[in-house]
Protein backbone atom coordinates (compact mmCIF):
# COMPACT_ATOMS: atom_id res chain seq x y z
CA UNK A 1 0.00 0.00 0.00
CA UNK A 2 1.19 3.48 -0.85
CA UNK A 3 0.42 6.27 1.63
CA UNK A 4 -1.09 9.42 0.08
CA UNK A 5 -1.90 12.81 1.55
CA UNK A 6 -5.30 13.50 3.16
CA UNK A 7 -5.06 10.19 5.08
CA UNK A 8 -5.87 7.98 2.08
CA UNK A 9 -4.15 4.75 1.11
CA UNK A 10 -3.75 3.44 -2.43
CA UNK A 11 -3.18 -0.13 -3.56
CA UNK A 12 -0.06 -0.47 -5.72
CA UNK A 13 -1.74 -3.10 -7.90
CA UNK A 14 -5.23 -1.73 -8.64
CA UNK A 15 -4.68 1.87 -7.43
CA UNK A 16 -7.91 1.79 -5.43
CA UNK A 17 -7.93 4.45 -2.71
CA UNK A 18 -9.37 3.98 0.74
CA UNK A 19 -9.13 5.39 4.26
CA UNK A 20 -8.80 3.81 7.69
CA UNK A 21 -12.38 4.84 8.52
CA UNK A 22 -13.92 3.35 5.37
CA UNK A 23 -16.62 0.80 6.18
CA UNK A 24 -17.09 2.06 9.74
CA UNK A 25 -19.57 4.49 11.30
CA UNK A 26 -16.76 7.09 11.15
CA UNK A 27 -16.78 6.99 7.34
CA UNK A 28 -16.75 10.51 5.83
CA UNK A 29 -17.25 12.05 9.26
CA UNK A 30 -16.01 15.61 9.70
CA UNK A 31 -15.67 14.98 13.44
CA UNK A 32 -12.17 14.10 14.64
CA UNK A 33 -11.59 10.55 15.84
CA UNK A 34 -10.44 11.88 19.21
CA UNK A 35 -13.91 13.39 19.74
CA UNK A 36 -15.55 10.13 18.62
CA UNK A 37 -13.41 8.16 21.09
CA UNK A 38 -14.32 10.59 23.88
CA UNK A 39 -18.02 10.10 23.11
CA UNK A 40 -17.58 6.31 23.11
CA UNK A 41 -15.85 6.49 26.49
CA UNK A 42 -18.61 8.64 27.99
CA UNK A 43 -21.42 6.50 26.59
CA UNK A 44 -19.79 3.28 27.79
CA UNK A 45 -19.35 4.52 31.35
CA UNK A 46 -22.75 6.14 31.94
CA UNK A 47 -25.33 3.52 32.93
CA UNK A 48 -28.21 5.99 33.16
CA UNK A 49 -28.19 6.97 29.50
CA UNK A 50 -26.36 9.93 28.03
CA UNK A 51 -28.06 13.01 26.61
CA UNK A 52 -26.80 14.95 23.60
CA UNK A 53 -26.45 17.98 25.86
CA UNK A 54 -23.87 16.13 27.96
CA UNK A 55 -21.96 14.94 24.88
CA UNK A 56 -21.92 18.47 23.47
CA UNK A 57 -20.54 19.83 26.74
CA UNK A 58 -17.76 17.33 27.38
CA UNK A 59 -16.74 16.55 23.79
CA UNK A 60 -16.97 20.23 22.84
CA UNK A 61 -19.24 19.97 19.83
CA UNK A 62 -22.55 21.61 19.00
CA UNK A 63 -25.76 20.10 20.31
CA UNK A 64 -26.76 18.96 16.81
CA UNK A 65 -23.41 17.22 16.32
CA UNK A 66 -23.60 15.54 19.72
CA UNK A 67 -27.11 14.28 18.97
CA UNK A 68 -26.05 12.87 15.61
CA UNK A 69 -22.99 11.19 17.14
CA UNK A 70 -25.09 9.50 19.81
CA UNK A 71 -27.60 8.19 17.31
CA UNK A 72 -24.87 6.79 15.04
CA UNK A 73 -23.40 5.02 18.08
CA UNK A 74 -26.83 3.61 18.93
CA UNK A 75 -27.24 2.43 15.34
CA UNK A 76 -23.93 0.59 15.71
CA UNK A 77 -25.32 -1.05 18.87
CA UNK A 78 -28.45 -2.03 16.95
CA UNK A 79 -26.32 -3.62 14.21
CA UNK A 80 -24.44 -5.68 16.78
CA UNK A 81 -27.64 -6.71 18.60
CA UNK A 82 -29.04 -7.92 15.30
CA UNK A 83 -26.21 -10.44 14.88
CA UNK A 84 -27.39 -12.57 17.80
CA UNK A 85 -30.46 -14.70 18.45
CA UNK A 86 -31.87 -15.83 21.77
CA UNK A 87 -32.29 -19.55 22.43
CA UNK A 88 -33.25 -21.97 25.17
CA UNK A 89 -35.96 -20.82 27.59
CA UNK A 90 -37.12 -17.38 26.47
CA UNK A 91 -39.80 -15.45 28.33
CA UNK A 92 -41.77 -13.08 26.10
CA UNK A 93 -44.27 -10.35 26.79
CA UNK A 94 -45.43 -7.00 25.46
CA UNK A 95 -45.44 -3.71 27.33
CA UNK A 96 -46.24 -0.08 26.67
CA UNK A 97 -43.73 2.71 26.64
CA UNK A 98 -44.09 6.48 26.89
CA UNK A 99 -47.05 8.63 25.98
CA UNK A 100 -50.20 9.19 27.99
CA UNK A 101 -53.54 7.49 28.16
CA UNK A 102 -56.40 9.37 26.50
CA UNK A 103 -59.77 9.34 28.12
CA UNK A 104 -60.71 8.55 31.68
CA UNK A 105 -59.80 5.05 32.74
CA UNK A 106 -58.03 4.06 29.51
CA UNK A 107 -54.96 2.00 30.30
CA UNK A 108 -52.91 -0.81 28.77
CA UNK A 109 -54.06 -1.86 25.29
CA UNK A 110 -56.50 1.06 25.11
CA UNK A 111 -53.81 3.75 25.22
CA UNK A 112 -51.83 5.57 22.55
CA UNK A 113 -48.55 4.37 24.00
CA UNK A 114 -45.87 2.56 21.99
CA UNK A 115 -46.15 -1.24 21.82
CA UNK A 116 -42.88 -3.02 22.67
CA UNK A 117 -42.16 -6.75 22.46
CA UNK A 118 -39.57 -8.07 24.91
CA UNK A 119 -37.79 -11.42 25.05
CA UNK A 120 -35.50 -12.54 27.89
CA UNK A 121 -33.50 -15.77 27.86
CA UNK A 122 -33.47 -17.48 31.26
CA UNK A 123 -30.82 -19.94 32.46
CA UNK A 124 -30.69 -21.41 35.99
CA UNK A 125 -33.32 -18.96 37.13
CA UNK A 126 -31.40 -15.86 35.99
CA UNK A 127 -31.57 -13.71 32.84
CA UNK A 128 -28.75 -13.94 30.30
CA UNK A 129 -29.70 -11.81 27.28
CA UNK A 130 -32.67 -9.84 26.02
CA UNK A 131 -34.15 -8.05 23.03
CA UNK A 132 -36.73 -5.26 22.86
CA UNK A 133 -38.46 -4.14 19.70
CA UNK A 134 -41.17 -1.62 18.86
CA UNK A 135 -44.12 -3.32 17.17
CA UNK A 136 -47.11 -1.91 15.28
CA UNK A 137 -49.64 -3.96 17.25
CA UNK A 138 -49.93 -7.04 19.45
CA UNK A 139 -51.06 -9.48 16.76
CA UNK A 140 -49.45 -12.81 15.99
CA UNK A 141 -48.10 -11.44 12.70
CA UNK A 142 -46.21 -8.63 14.44
CA UNK A 143 -44.82 -11.05 17.02
CA UNK A 144 -43.76 -13.58 14.38
CA UNK A 145 -41.92 -10.97 12.30
CA UNK A 146 -39.76 -10.26 15.35
CA UNK A 147 -39.31 -13.87 16.45
CA UNK A 148 -38.00 -14.92 13.02
CA UNK A 149 -35.13 -12.42 13.39
CA UNK A 150 -34.56 -12.66 17.15
CA UNK A 151 -35.02 -16.32 18.16
CA UNK A 152 -33.18 -19.57 17.44
CA UNK A 153 -35.06 -22.65 16.29
CA UNK A 154 -34.33 -24.40 19.61
CA UNK A 155 -36.21 -21.75 21.61
CA UNK A 156 -38.88 -22.64 24.13
CA UNK A 157 -41.33 -19.75 24.47
CA UNK A 158 -42.63 -18.98 27.96
CA UNK A 159 -45.58 -16.59 27.86
CA UNK A 160 -48.80 -15.52 29.51
CA UNK A 161 -52.22 -16.39 28.14
CA UNK A 162 -52.05 -14.21 25.03
CA UNK A 163 -53.12 -16.63 22.24
CA UNK A 164 -50.90 -14.82 19.69
CA UNK A 165 -47.83 -16.45 21.25
CA UNK A 166 -49.36 -19.90 20.77
CA UNK A 167 -49.96 -19.13 17.09
CA UNK A 168 -46.33 -18.03 16.68
CA UNK A 169 -45.00 -21.13 18.44
CA UNK A 170 -47.08 -23.39 16.21
CA UNK A 171 -46.15 -21.62 12.97
CA UNK A 172 -42.43 -21.49 13.82
CA UNK A 173 -42.23 -24.98 15.33
CA UNK A 174 -41.19 -23.75 18.78
CA UNK A 175 -41.89 -25.39 22.13
CA UNK A 176 -44.25 -23.31 24.24
CA UNK A 177 -45.41 -23.18 27.85
CA UNK A 178 -47.97 -20.85 29.40
CA UNK A 179 -48.14 -19.29 32.84
CA UNK A 180 -51.29 -17.21 33.22
CA UNK A 181 -50.94 -13.80 34.84
CA UNK A 182 -53.53 -14.80 37.43
CA UNK A 183 -51.59 -17.94 38.43
CA UNK A 184 -50.18 -17.92 41.94
CA UNK A 185 -46.58 -18.37 40.74
CA UNK A 186 -46.77 -15.89 37.86
CA UNK A 187 -44.89 -13.17 39.76
CA UNK A 188 -42.07 -15.66 40.43
CA UNK A 189 -41.97 -17.04 36.88
CA UNK A 190 -41.84 -13.60 35.27
CA UNK A 191 -39.77 -11.91 37.97
CA UNK A 192 -36.82 -10.97 35.76
CA UNK A 193 -39.02 -10.08 32.81
CA UNK A 194 -40.87 -7.56 34.96
CA UNK A 195 -37.64 -6.17 36.42
CA UNK A 196 -36.21 -5.54 32.94
CA UNK A 197 -39.41 -3.83 31.81
CA UNK A 198 -39.31 -1.56 34.86
CA UNK A 199 -35.63 -0.75 34.40
CA UNK A 200 -36.12 -0.01 30.71
CA UNK A 201 -38.96 2.41 31.41
CA UNK A 202 -36.83 4.26 33.96
CA UNK A 203 -33.93 4.37 31.50
CA UNK A 204 -35.96 5.84 28.64
CA UNK A 205 -38.42 7.98 30.60
CA UNK A 206 -35.51 9.45 32.60
CA UNK A 207 -32.88 10.93 30.31
CA UNK A 208 -34.94 10.65 27.12
CA UNK A 209 -38.35 11.54 28.62
CA UNK A 210 -40.15 8.82 26.68
CA UNK A 211 -39.75 10.53 23.31
CA UNK A 212 -41.50 8.81 20.41
CA UNK A 213 -38.85 9.59 17.79
CA UNK A 214 -36.05 7.04 17.50
CA UNK A 215 -37.40 5.05 20.46
CA UNK A 216 -36.14 1.81 18.92
CA UNK A 217 -32.58 3.14 19.17
CA UNK A 218 -33.05 3.77 22.90
CA UNK A 219 -34.32 0.20 23.30
CA UNK A 220 -31.30 -1.11 21.38
CA UNK A 221 -28.98 0.85 23.67
CA UNK A 222 -30.67 -0.60 26.78
CA UNK A 223 -30.45 -4.17 25.41
CA UNK A 224 -26.82 -3.68 24.32
CA UNK A 225 -25.86 -2.51 27.82
CA UNK A 226 -27.80 -5.29 29.55
CA UNK A 227 -26.34 -8.04 27.38
CA UNK A 228 -22.80 -6.86 28.25
CA UNK A 229 -23.33 -6.10 31.93
CA UNK A 230 -20.73 -8.69 32.96
CA UNK A 231 -18.01 -7.01 30.84
CA UNK A 232 -17.97 -3.65 32.56
CA UNK A 233 -14.17 -3.32 32.45
CA UNK A 234 -14.06 -3.78 28.67
CA UNK A 235 -17.17 -1.86 27.58
CA UNK A 236 -15.18 0.95 25.94
CA UNK A 237 -13.14 -1.49 23.87
CA UNK A 238 -16.24 -3.49 22.97
CA UNK A 239 -18.19 -0.44 21.82
CA UNK A 240 -15.24 0.76 19.77
CA UNK A 241 -15.05 -2.67 18.15
CA UNK A 242 -18.80 -2.49 17.51
CA UNK A 243 -18.36 0.87 15.75
CA UNK A 244 -15.51 -0.38 13.58
CA UNK A 245 -17.48 -3.37 12.30
CA UNK A 246 -20.86 -1.63 12.00
CA UNK A 247 -22.11 -0.53 8.60
CA UNK A 248 -21.79 3.17 7.79
CA UNK A 249 -25.04 5.00 8.47
CA UNK A 250 -26.18 8.19 6.76
CA UNK A 251 -26.55 11.16 9.04
CA UNK A 252 -29.98 11.71 10.45
CA UNK A 253 -31.68 15.00 9.70
CA UNK A 254 -30.29 17.95 11.60
CA UNK A 255 -33.84 19.22 12.08
CA UNK A 256 -34.53 16.12 14.19
CA UNK A 257 -31.64 16.95 16.49
CA UNK A 258 -32.84 20.53 16.97
CA UNK A 259 -36.33 19.30 17.79
CA UNK A 260 -34.88 16.85 20.34
CA UNK A 261 -33.35 19.70 22.37
CA UNK A 262 -36.75 20.59 23.75
CA UNK A 263 -37.08 17.12 25.31
CA UNK A 264 -33.64 16.24 26.63
CA UNK A 265 -32.06 17.35 29.88
C-alpha positions in Angstrom: 0.0 0.0 0.0 1.2 3.5 -0.9 0.4 6.3 1.6 -1.1 9.4 0.1 -1.9 12.8 1.5 -5.3 13.5 3.2 -5.1 10.2 5.1 -5.9 8.0 2.1 -4.2 4.7 1.1 -3.7 3.4 -2.4 -3.2 -0.1 -3.6 -0.1 -0.5 -5.7 -1.7 -3.1 -7.9 -5.2 -1.7 -8.6 -4.7 1.9 -7.4 -7.9 1.8 -5.4 -7.9 4.4 -2.7 -9.4 4.0 0.7 -9.1 5.4 4.3 -8.8 3.8 7.7 -12.4 4.8 8.5 -13.9 3.3 5.4 -16.6 0.8 6.2 -17.1 2.1 9.7 -19.6 4.5 11.3 -16.8 7.1 11.2 -16.8 7.0 7.3 -16.7 10.5 5.8 -17.3 12.1 9.3 -16.0 15.6 9.7 -15.7 15.0 13.4 -12.2 14.1 14.6 -11.6 10.5 15.8 -10.4 11.9 19.2 -13.9 13.4 19.7 -15.5 10.1 18.6 -13.4 8.2 21.1 -14.3 10.6 23.9 -18.0 10.1 23.1 -17.6 6.3 23.1 -15.8 6.5 26.5 -18.6 8.6 28.0 -21.4 6.5 26.6 -19.8 3.3 27.8 -19.3 4.5 31.3 -22.7 6.1 31.9 -25.3 3.5 32.9 -28.2 6.0 33.2 -28.2 7.0 29.5 -26.4 9.9 28.0 -28.1 13.0 26.6 -26.8 14.9 23.6 -26.4 18.0 25.9 -23.9 16.1 28.0 -22.0 14.9 24.9 -21.9 18.5 23.5 -20.5 19.8 26.7 -17.8 17.3 27.4 -16.7 16.5 23.8 -17.0 20.2 22.8 -19.2 20.0 19.8 -22.5 21.6 19.0 -25.8 20.1 20.3 -26.8 19.0 16.8 -23.4 17.2 16.3 -23.6 15.5 19.7 -27.1 14.3 19.0 -26.1 12.9 15.6 -23.0 11.2 17.1 -25.1 9.5 19.8 -27.6 8.2 17.3 -24.9 6.8 15.0 -23.4 5.0 18.1 -26.8 3.6 18.9 -27.2 2.4 15.3 -23.9 0.6 15.7 -25.3 -1.0 18.9 -28.4 -2.0 16.9 -26.3 -3.6 14.2 -24.4 -5.7 16.8 -27.6 -6.7 18.6 -29.0 -7.9 15.3 -26.2 -10.4 14.9 -27.4 -12.6 17.8 -30.5 -14.7 18.4 -31.9 -15.8 21.8 -32.3 -19.5 22.4 -33.2 -22.0 25.2 -36.0 -20.8 27.6 -37.1 -17.4 26.5 -39.8 -15.5 28.3 -41.8 -13.1 26.1 -44.3 -10.3 26.8 -45.4 -7.0 25.5 -45.4 -3.7 27.3 -46.2 -0.1 26.7 -43.7 2.7 26.6 -44.1 6.5 26.9 -47.1 8.6 26.0 -50.2 9.2 28.0 -53.5 7.5 28.2 -56.4 9.4 26.5 -59.8 9.3 28.1 -60.7 8.5 31.7 -59.8 5.1 32.7 -58.0 4.1 29.5 -55.0 2.0 30.3 -52.9 -0.8 28.8 -54.1 -1.9 25.3 -56.5 1.1 25.1 -53.8 3.7 25.2 -51.8 5.6 22.5 -48.6 4.4 24.0 -45.9 2.6 22.0 -46.1 -1.2 21.8 -42.9 -3.0 22.7 -42.2 -6.7 22.5 -39.6 -8.1 24.9 -37.8 -11.4 25.1 -35.5 -12.5 27.9 -33.5 -15.8 27.9 -33.5 -17.5 31.3 -30.8 -19.9 32.5 -30.7 -21.4 36.0 -33.3 -19.0 37.1 -31.4 -15.9 36.0 -31.6 -13.7 32.8 -28.7 -13.9 30.3 -29.7 -11.8 27.3 -32.7 -9.8 26.0 -34.1 -8.0 23.0 -36.7 -5.3 22.9 -38.5 -4.1 19.7 -41.2 -1.6 18.9 -44.1 -3.3 17.2 -47.1 -1.9 15.3 -49.6 -4.0 17.2 -49.9 -7.0 19.4 -51.1 -9.5 16.8 -49.4 -12.8 16.0 -48.1 -11.4 12.7 -46.2 -8.6 14.4 -44.8 -11.1 17.0 -43.8 -13.6 14.4 -41.9 -11.0 12.3 -39.8 -10.3 15.4 -39.3 -13.9 16.4 -38.0 -14.9 13.0 -35.1 -12.4 13.4 -34.6 -12.7 17.1 -35.0 -16.3 18.2 -33.2 -19.6 17.4 -35.1 -22.7 16.3 -34.3 -24.4 19.6 -36.2 -21.7 21.6 -38.9 -22.6 24.1 -41.3 -19.8 24.5 -42.6 -19.0 28.0 -45.6 -16.6 27.9 -48.8 -15.5 29.5 -52.2 -16.4 28.1 -52.1 -14.2 25.0 -53.1 -16.6 22.2 -50.9 -14.8 19.7 -47.8 -16.5 21.3 -49.4 -19.9 20.8 -50.0 -19.1 17.1 -46.3 -18.0 16.7 -45.0 -21.1 18.4 -47.1 -23.4 16.2 -46.1 -21.6 13.0 -42.4 -21.5 13.8 -42.2 -25.0 15.3 -41.2 -23.7 18.8 -41.9 -25.4 22.1 -44.3 -23.3 24.2 -45.4 -23.2 27.8 -48.0 -20.9 29.4 -48.1 -19.3 32.8 -51.3 -17.2 33.2 -50.9 -13.8 34.8 -53.5 -14.8 37.4 -51.6 -17.9 38.4 -50.2 -17.9 41.9 -46.6 -18.4 40.7 -46.8 -15.9 37.9 -44.9 -13.2 39.8 -42.1 -15.7 40.4 -42.0 -17.0 36.9 -41.8 -13.6 35.3 -39.8 -11.9 38.0 -36.8 -11.0 35.8 -39.0 -10.1 32.8 -40.9 -7.6 35.0 -37.6 -6.2 36.4 -36.2 -5.5 32.9 -39.4 -3.8 31.8 -39.3 -1.6 34.9 -35.6 -0.7 34.4 -36.1 0.0 30.7 -39.0 2.4 31.4 -36.8 4.3 34.0 -33.9 4.4 31.5 -36.0 5.8 28.6 -38.4 8.0 30.6 -35.5 9.4 32.6 -32.9 10.9 30.3 -34.9 10.7 27.1 -38.4 11.5 28.6 -40.1 8.8 26.7 -39.8 10.5 23.3 -41.5 8.8 20.4 -38.8 9.6 17.8 -36.0 7.0 17.5 -37.4 5.1 20.5 -36.1 1.8 18.9 -32.6 3.1 19.2 -33.0 3.8 22.9 -34.3 0.2 23.3 -31.3 -1.1 21.4 -29.0 0.9 23.7 -30.7 -0.6 26.8 -30.5 -4.2 25.4 -26.8 -3.7 24.3 -25.9 -2.5 27.8 -27.8 -5.3 29.6 -26.3 -8.0 27.4 -22.8 -6.9 28.3 -23.3 -6.1 31.9 -20.7 -8.7 33.0 -18.0 -7.0 30.8 -18.0 -3.6 32.6 -14.2 -3.3 32.4 -14.1 -3.8 28.7 -17.2 -1.9 27.6 -15.2 0.9 25.9 -13.1 -1.5 23.9 -16.2 -3.5 23.0 -18.2 -0.4 21.8 -15.2 0.8 19.8 -15.1 -2.7 18.2 -18.8 -2.5 17.5 -18.4 0.9 15.7 -15.5 -0.4 13.6 -17.5 -3.4 12.3 -20.9 -1.6 12.0 -22.1 -0.5 8.6 -21.8 3.2 7.8 -25.0 5.0 8.5 -26.2 8.2 6.8 -26.5 11.2 9.0 -30.0 11.7 10.5 -31.7 15.0 9.7 -30.3 18.0 11.6 -33.8 19.2 12.1 -34.5 16.1 14.2 -31.6 17.0 16.5 -32.8 20.5 17.0 -36.3 19.3 17.8 -34.9 16.9 20.3 -33.4 19.7 22.4 -36.7 20.6 23.8 -37.1 17.1 25.3 -33.6 16.2 26.6 -32.1 17.3 29.9 
